[in-house]
Amino acid sequence: MKPLTDKLRLHAALRCGSRVAALTMLLFALPVNASPDDLVGAVAPDFALRSARHGNIRISEFRSQVVVLSFRSDWCGKCNNLLPLLNELQARHAGADIQVLAVDVEGDPEHARELLEEQSIDFPLLLDARQQVSRDYDLARLPVTLVIDRAGTVHSVRQGAKAETARQLQADVAALLAE
């Protein structure tokens, strides 16, 4: 069973008042240590979110490109440090088949537009106000950045925003663009 399907069943059991069934499902059906790392080698879950500037964007629209998908929040200082690195990555590969996307897990459109202007961000900032996409990707902490190949398969997952993270992302992207 897929973890998301199991989560939906768990929520249904809780709504129906069956705490024993819900507890049993929680203990035996859900993965113990689910994380975005579990997505490596799997097709990235598809989603559509509103962008702060570009209307609705569906990740599957970029299936012929390498996608760098980063999850962030305003309260996360490391996330704010990562934005310029992602902007540089997008600029470095201008004209190549690469698209950087950031998902703001708070989803405040006004604040997102201000952030784009303040930091001169050139890539779409997607708004996950309901945090559904964040749940689909099993995020436990931020920032998390996934590199997705042209077929839509998760190639790597990087956490944090240190210089080493930037080097790893650059190497991941370069390897996929060379294929």
N, C-alpha and C positions, 0 to 999 in steps of 0.2 A: 504494500500500500504506500501511496505517496504521503509524505508528512502533512501536506496541506489538506488532503482529504481526511486524514485522521484528525487534524485540528478542527475541521468543520464538524465531524461526528462528535468530537468532544464538546464543542459548543452546543450542539443539538441536545446531547445528553444532559448537559447542565441546565438548559432551558426547560427541558421536560421534567426536571426535578430528580433525575436518577443519579444521585451522587455516587452510589456504588459503581454504576456503569462508567461514569465519568472518571472516577479514580482508577478503576481497572484499566481503562483506555490510556490514561495518563501514564501509568506505571509500565504497561506492557506494549503499547502500540506506537508511541511517539519515540523518535530517536532521542537517546540520552544527551548527546552532545552535538545537536544540529548546529551548523554554522555555515557561513557563505563558502568556506573551504570545501564543503561537501558538494558544491556545484561544479567544481573543476572536472571537466570532461563531459558535463551534461549540457544540454541546450539551455541557455539562459531563459528564465521565465519571461514570457512576453507581457508587456503592459503598455498602456497609453496614459499619459499624464499631460496636464496643461503646463505649458512653458511660460515663464515670466515674460517672454518677448515674442515667441514664435508660434503661438497657438498650440494645439494638441500635437504631441509627438508620440509615436508608437515605436518602441525599440526595434521591432521586426522590420521597420522601414529601412534599416541600415544593414540588412543581412549581407550585402555585398561588400561591406566595409569592416575594417577593424574598429571596434567600439571600446572606448575607455569609459566605464560607468562608475561614477564615484558618488557615494552616499555621504551627506553632510548635514550639519545643523549649526545654527548660530551660537548655541551655548558651548559648542566644541571648538576650543581654540586651535587645535591641530587641524580641524577641518578648514578653518579660515586660512591657515598657513599653506594648505594644499592647493587652494584655488589658483594662485599665481603659477605654481608648478604645472598644473593641468593646462593653464592658458599657454604656457611656454611649450608644452608638449604639442598642443594643437597647432601653434604657430610654426614650430620646427618642422612639422610634417604637412604644411599647407600644400594643397594640390595632390596629396597622396590620398589613398582610400582609407581615411581615418576620421572618426567622429568622437569627440569628447562630449559626454553628457554628465551633468551633476544632478543628483536628486536631493532636494531640500526636504528633509523629513518633517519640517514644521509647516511648510507650504504657505507662508504668508506672502501673497503676491506683491504687495507694496514694498515690504522689506527686501524681497528678492530683487526687485528692480533697482532699488537703492544700492544693494550690494554689487550688482552687475556694473552699475555706473561707477561706484567708488573704486572698484578693483579693475575696471576696464576688461571685464570678462567677455571673450568672443565666442563662447560656446553656450548652448542652451542650458538653462537652469530650470529643472522640472520641479513641480510642486506636488508633494505627496502629503497633502493636508490630512488625509484619513490614515496615513501610514500603512496602507494596504500593501504597497509595493515593498516597503521596508520589511514587513512581516513575511511576504513571499520569498524574500531573499534571506530570511532568518538572521537578521542583524541583531547582534547583542551589544556591539560597541561601534563607535565611529572614530575616525573616518575609515571606510572600507572602499576599496577601488577594485573593480573587476576588469580584466582585459578579455574581450570576447572576439573570437575569430570571425572571418567572413561568413562562415556557415552558421553562426549564432551559438557556437559552443564556447563555454567558459574556459579560457586558456589558463588564467591565473587569478588569484585573489591576493591583494596586498592590503595590509592594515597599517595605519599610521600615516605620518606626513614628514618623515625625516628625509635627509638627503639620500640615504640608502634606498628609501621607497621610490624616490624620483628616478634613481639609476635603474632600479628593478623594472619600473614601469616603462622606461625608455628602452631597455633591453627586450622586454616582452613585446612591445609594439614593433621594434625593429625586426625581431625574428618573424613576426606574423606578416609584416609588409614584404619581407624577403621571400615568402613562400609563393 
